[in-house]
């Protein structure tokens, strides 16, 4: 009986210790956040590996930017590849461009799907447009027409595209519609898309945005963020006053799928203590080792930095 009691106490202490460690660093043990900043004043990256093994990161800054890296941690040669005035030559009503996703086509050229907002307000319509380039860096040609338009209710909100090439050669795009994520499939390398509807998660969540998809082995790995809880909630009373409850910070989560549409929730993987973590962007380093780039933004701030973490 005494041995059983001692064993129970030991196991309890181990459990408490594990919970304490998790509280201090709630990120998954498989994810290790690197020190330092990869890109200052950047957000929403889309990183691809080049034939020579280097890393090319597209991100939102002053328009659509790009930077290069040999090791995936130090990025240099930051420059603009697409700006608003160039896009306005074809789409005069657009007031902002952001959130690019790049795919290399079968003929070796590159297509960029990007978000365009037509209006000054955050609630203004957001649609997905495209441009094409021989090398993915220069001489981008804006393509006519809207690639994709969707939303929730009466709003037009089509944002943060993520493109994945399927085994049959088709493309699947994941995109945010405000608080949820949907997908669509293209058989003509991204010119036209057939909508598939909401992606499914076996856990109820208020929001699921900023989707990033990577296939590791036979499983699709989904990384996604939530939106900050900015509802008016009351905290505990203190000396007759009611303190406002602090908004929950954005975190990055993981889920798995066999088909890329129905996912099994796997928990929080990146959570920062005093800042939002969002816009995950996973790229393979070698074998099962991957880097995850993500955006860090402090509450109330209008600027963000791009950080990185290791995933194995």
C-alpha positions in Angstrom: 0.0 0.0 0.0 2.8 2.4 0.9 4.7 1.6 -2.3 1.5 2.3 -4.3 1.1 5.6 -2.5 4.7 6.6 -3.1 4.3 5.7 -6.8 1.2 7.8 -7.0 2.9 10.8 -5.4 5.9 10.5 -7.8 3.7 10.3 -10.9 1.7 13.3 -9.6 4.9 15.4 -9.2 6.0 14.4 -12.7 2.6 15.5 -14.1 2.7 18.8 -12.2 6.3 19.4 -13.5 5.2 18.7 -17.1 2.3 21.1 -16.8 4.6 23.8 -15.4 7.0 23.4 -18.3 4.1 23.6 -20.8 2.8 26.8 -19.1 6.1 28.4 -19.5 6.6 27.3 -23.1 3.3 26.1 -24.6 4.7 25.3 -28.0 4.9 21.6 -29.0 8.2 19.9 -28.2 8.5 19.2 -32.0 8.6 22.9 -32.7 11.6 24.9 -31.5 11.4 28.7 -32.1 14.7 30.1 -33.4 16.4 33.1 -31.9 16.3 36.4 -33.8 14.2 37.7 -36.6 14.2 36.4 -40.2 12.5 39.4 -41.8 12.0 42.8 -40.0 8.7 44.6 -40.9 7.3 41.7 -42.9 4.2 39.5 -42.8 2.5 36.5 -44.5 5.5 34.7 -46.0 5.4 32.1 -48.7 8.8 30.3 -49.0 9.9 27.9 -51.7 13.1 25.8 -52.1 15.1 26.5 -55.3 16.9 23.9 -57.4 20.2 24.8 -55.8 18.9 24.2 -52.3 18.5 27.9 -51.4 15.4 29.5 -50.0 13.3 32.1 -51.7 10.8 33.9 -49.4 7.9 36.0 -50.8 6.2 38.2 -48.2 4.1 41.3 -47.8 5.9 44.5 -47.1 5.8 47.5 -49.5 3.7 45.5 -51.9 5.0 42.0 -52.6 8.6 41.5 -51.5 11.2 38.7 -51.9 14.4 37.8 -50.1 17.0 35.0 -50.5 18.7 32.7 -48.0 21.3 29.9 -48.3 20.6 28.4 -44.9 16.9 29.3 -44.3 17.8 31.6 -41.4 19.7 34.6 -42.8 17.7 36.4 -45.6 19.3 39.0 -47.7 18.8 40.9 -51.0 15.3 42.1 -49.9 13.5 43.7 -52.9 10.1 44.5 -54.2 8.8 42.3 -57.0 5.2 43.6 -57.4 3.8 46.9 -56.4 0.3 48.5 -56.3 0.7 51.0 -59.2 1.7 48.1 -61.5 -1.5 46.1 -60.5 -3.7 49.3 -60.8 -2.8 49.5 -64.5 -5.1 46.5 -64.9 -7.3 46.7 -61.8 -7.7 50.5 -61.2 -10.1 50.0 -58.2 -7.6 48.1 -56.0 -6.1 50.0 -53.1 -3.9 47.3 -51.5 -2.1 44.1 -52.5 -0.9 41.5 -50.1 -0.6 37.8 -49.2 1.0 36.1 -52.2 1.3 32.4 -53.0 3.6 31.2 -55.7 3.6 28.1 -57.8 6.1 26.9 -60.5 4.2 25.9 -63.6 4.9 22.9 -65.9 6.7 25.1 -68.5 9.1 26.5 -65.8 7.4 29.9 -65.4 5.8 31.1 -62.1 2.3 32.1 -61.3 1.6 34.3 -58.3 -1.8 34.4 -56.7 -2.2 37.5 -54.5 -4.9 39.2 -52.6 -6.3 42.6 -53.7 -8.5 44.9 -51.7 -10.8 47.3 -53.5 -11.5 50.0 -50.9 -10.0 51.9 -48.0 -11.9 50.1 -45.2 -10.9 46.7 -43.8 -14.4 45.5 -44.7 -13.8 46.4 -48.4 -14.1 43.5 -50.8 -11.0 41.2 -51.1 -10.5 38.9 -54.1 -7.7 36.8 -55.4 -5.8 37.9 -58.6 -2.8 36.6 -60.4 0.4 37.5 -62.2 3.0 35.5 -64.2 6.7 35.7 -64.6 9.5 33.7 -66.4 11.8 33.6 -63.3 9.5 34.5 -60.4 11.4 37.6 -59.7 11.1 40.2 -62.5 8.8 41.3 -65.3 5.5 40.1 -63.7 2.6 40.4 -66.1 -0.8 41.0 -64.4 -3.4 38.6 -65.7 -6.9 39.7 -66.6 -9.8 38.7 -64.5 -10.4 37.6 -60.9 -9.1 34.2 -60.0 -11.3 33.6 -57.0 -14.1 35.4 -55.1 -15.8 34.1 -51.9 -16.8 35.1 -48.5 -19.2 34.7 -45.5 -22.7 36.0 -45.6 -22.9 39.1 -47.8 -19.2 40.0 -47.5 -16.6 39.4 -50.2 -13.5 38.2 -48.3 -11.0 36.0 -50.1 -7.7 36.1 -48.4 -4.3 34.5 -47.5 -4.1 31.9 -50.4 -2.0 28.7 -50.0 -1.4 26.5 -53.1 -0.6 22.8 -53.0 0.1 20.6 -56.0 -1.9 17.3 -55.9 -0.6 13.9 -57.1 -2.8 14.1 -60.3 -1.2 17.4 -61.3 -4.1 19.5 -60.3 -3.7 22.4 -57.9 -5.6 22.9 -54.6 -5.9 26.4 -53.1 -6.8 27.0 -49.4 -8.0 30.5 -48.6 -9.6 32.4 -45.7 -13.1 33.7 -46.0 -13.1 35.8 -42.8 -13.2 33.4 -39.9 -13.1 30.0 -41.8 -11.0 28.3 -44.4 -12.2 26.9 -47.7 -10.5 25.1 -50.7 -10.8 25.0 -54.4 -9.2 22.9 -57.2 -7.7 23.9 -60.5 -7.0 21.7 -63.6 -5.4 24.5 -65.6 -2.6 25.6 -63.3 -4.5 28.2 -61.4 -6.4 30.2 -64.0 -9.8 28.8 -63.0 -10.9 27.2 -59.8 -13.8 24.9 -58.7 -14.8 25.5 -55.1 -14.8 22.6 -52.7 -16.3 24.3 -49.7 -15.1 24.4 -46.0 -12.3 22.2 -44.8 -13.4 20.1 -41.9 -11.8 19.8 -38.5 -12.9 17.3 -35.8 -12.8 20.0 -33.2 -15.1 23.0 -32.9 -13.2 26.3 -33.2 -14.5 29.8 -33.6 -12.0 30.6 -36.2 -9.6 28.8 -38.5 -7.4 31.1 -40.7 -4.0 31.4 -42.3 -3.9 27.7 -43.5 -0.6 26.2 -44.6 -0.4 22.7 -46.0 2.5 20.3 -46.3 2.5 16.6 -47.1 4.9 14.6 -45.0 4.8 10.9 -45.8 1.2 9.9 -46.5 -0.3 12.7 -44.2 -1.3 16.2 -45.0 -0.1 18.5 -42.2 -2.2 21.6 -41.7 -0.9 24.5 -39.7 -3.3 27.3 -39.0 -4.0 30.2 -36.7 -7.0 31.5 -34.9 -8.2 35.1 -34.6 -7.7 37.1 -31.3 -10.7 37.0 -29.0 -11.6 40.6 -28.9 -15.1 40.2 -27.5 -16.2 42.3 -24.6 -15.7 39.9 -21.7 -15.7 40.8 -18.1 -12.9 39.8 -15.7 -13.0 39.4 -12.0 -14.2 42.2 -9.7 -11.6 44.1 -7.8 -12.6 46.7 -5.1 -16.0 47.2 -6.7 -14.7 47.6 -10.2 -14.8 45.1 -13.1 -11.6 44.7 -14.9 -11.6 44.0 -18.6 -10.4 40.6 -19.6 -7.3 40.6 -21.8 -7.9 39.4 -25.4 -6.6 36.0 -26.1 -3.5 36.1 -28.3 -3.4 34.3 -31.7 -1.7 31.0 -31.7 -0.7 28.4 -34.3 -2.2 25.0 -34.3 -1.7 21.7 -36.1 -4.0 19.1 -37.6 -3.5 16.0 -39.8 -5.5 14.6 -42.8 -5.4 11.7 -45.3 -7.2 13.6 -48.0 -6.4 17.2 -47.5 -10.0 18.1 -46.7 -10.9 16.5 -43.4 -8.5 17.1 -40.6 -7.9 15.7 -37.1 -6.9 18.3 -34.5 -3.5 17.9 -32.9 -3.1 20.9 -30.6 -1.2 24.2 -30.2 2.3 24.2 -31.6 3.4 27.8 -31.4 2.3 30.3 -28.8 4.1 33.5 -27.9 3.9 35.0 -24.4 3.2 38.6 -25.4 2.5 38.6 -29.1 0.3 37.1 -31.7 1.6 34.2 -33.7 0.1 33.8 -37.2 0.6 33.1 -40.9 2.5 29.8 -40.7 4.6 28.8 -43.7 6.3 25.4 -43.6 9.1 24.4 -46.0 11.2 21.2 -46.1 14.8 21.4 -45.0 15.9 17.8 -45.3 14.0 14.5 -44.9 11.4 15.0 -42.1 13.1 18.2 -40.9 11.2 21.4 -41.8 11.3 25.1 -41.0 8.2 27.0 -40.1 8.2 30.7 -40.8 5.5 32.7 -39.0 4.5 36.3 -38.3 4.8 37.9 -34.9 2.7 40.9 -34.1 2.2 42.6 -30.7 -1.4 43.5 -29.8 -2.3 46.9 -31.1 0.7 47.1 -33.4 0.4 47.8 -37.1 3.8 46.1 -37.9 5.0 42.6 -37.6 8.2 40.5 -38.0 8.8 37.1 -39.6 10.3 34.5 -37.2 11.1 30.9 -37.7 11.0 27.5 -35.9 12.2 24.0 -36.5 9.9 21.1 -36.9 11.0 17.4 -37.0 
